[in-house]
Amino acid sequence: MRTRLVAAVASAATVGVALAGCAAAQEPIAVTHVHAVDLDEERGAIYVATHEGILRVAAEEDTSDSAAGSIAQPVKVTRLGEWTGDVMGMARLDDTIYLSGHPAPGSDGPANIGVFEINVRGRDAEALSLEGEVDFHSMTLGGVALASYGLAGIDSATGTVMVSRDRGETWTPGAALAARTLSWDARAEQLFATTEEGLLVSTDDGATFSPVEGAPALLLISSSQTGAAAPFLAGIDVNGVVQTSPDGLTWTAVGTAPAGAEALSVDRGGALVVAGLAGVQRSDDGGTTWESVVEF
């Protein structure tokens, strides 16, 4: 792994990430797809949802389970826990990561895992709900207090948007959409969806959606996390331009996203990260300029 600015994305072939601290004979983690990313500035980590489980990117000198502080160079990449299934959707609330997707090849259980949860310290992933029923290809979490936390996902088989207000225990189905990504605003009052027809928004927990007039054609969208001093949303449009918005309704073009970005995350402090087969890049100026965190 290198820590220089990534100029171009790697081809869609398997690339290896060595497990930190393992013997030389240890097989590297093969990263073949990246589906989601989460920036956890408080714990000094970035979590990357891949076809091979969740990877944790953190400072190389960090020996604790969840050290606070920003991510410094050099960094190391390790697997979060031992679960190696296909993580298609991922969202985090404090120490808990919610995930959905498919089991690892050869493992028991249904093809669609439903919703699992795993602690950021890497404890075993555990089934939470909807086992065998859904495979969420995008998940989002928002809210400012326990009573308002909203977890949402979109089922790959039916396109149904589903929302939970009790941390994933029970779910309410909503509209069916052909959407790529979902994102709450920071307060979990507006649920945004990126579609081929343009950006859509729901104010009734996904039951109905309407177009956001004048919004750019976004592929990816993400909101600053709970507790942000100045909440905002960020997106990457079909031309690779980073767009930001204070409310999801008015958007401003900021800069160009790194090539090959497949996932986007916004921290409560305003930093942005993207991830793809080339690795992870970060912006501290709202998406105007980018630096490499780690290259796969």
NORSUL-V82445 format. One record per run of one state. SS is the DSSP state (A for helix, B for strand, O for the rest). FROM is the first residue (numbers start at 1). LEN is the number of residues. If there is no record, write none. Layout:
ss = (SS	SS)
from = (FROM	FROM)
len = (LEN	LEN)
//
This chain:
ss = (O	B	O	B	O	B	A	O	B	O	B	O	B	O	B	O	B	O	B	O	B	O	B	O	A	O	B	O	B	O	B	O	B	O	B	O	B	O	B	O	B	O	B	O	B	O	B	O	B	O	B	O	B	O	B	O)
from = (1	15	18	29	32	34	41	44	45	51	53	60	75	80	86	94	96	103	115	120	126	130	136	143	146	149	150	156	160	165	172	177	179	185	191	196	198	203	210	212	218	224	233	238	241	246	252	257	263	267	272	277	279	284	291	296)
len = (14	3	11	3	2	7	3	1	6	2	7	15	5	6	8	2	7	12	5	6	4	6	7	3	3	1	6	4	5	7	5	2	6	6	5	2	5	7	2	6	6	9	5	3	5	6	5	6	4	5	5	2	5	7	5	1)
//
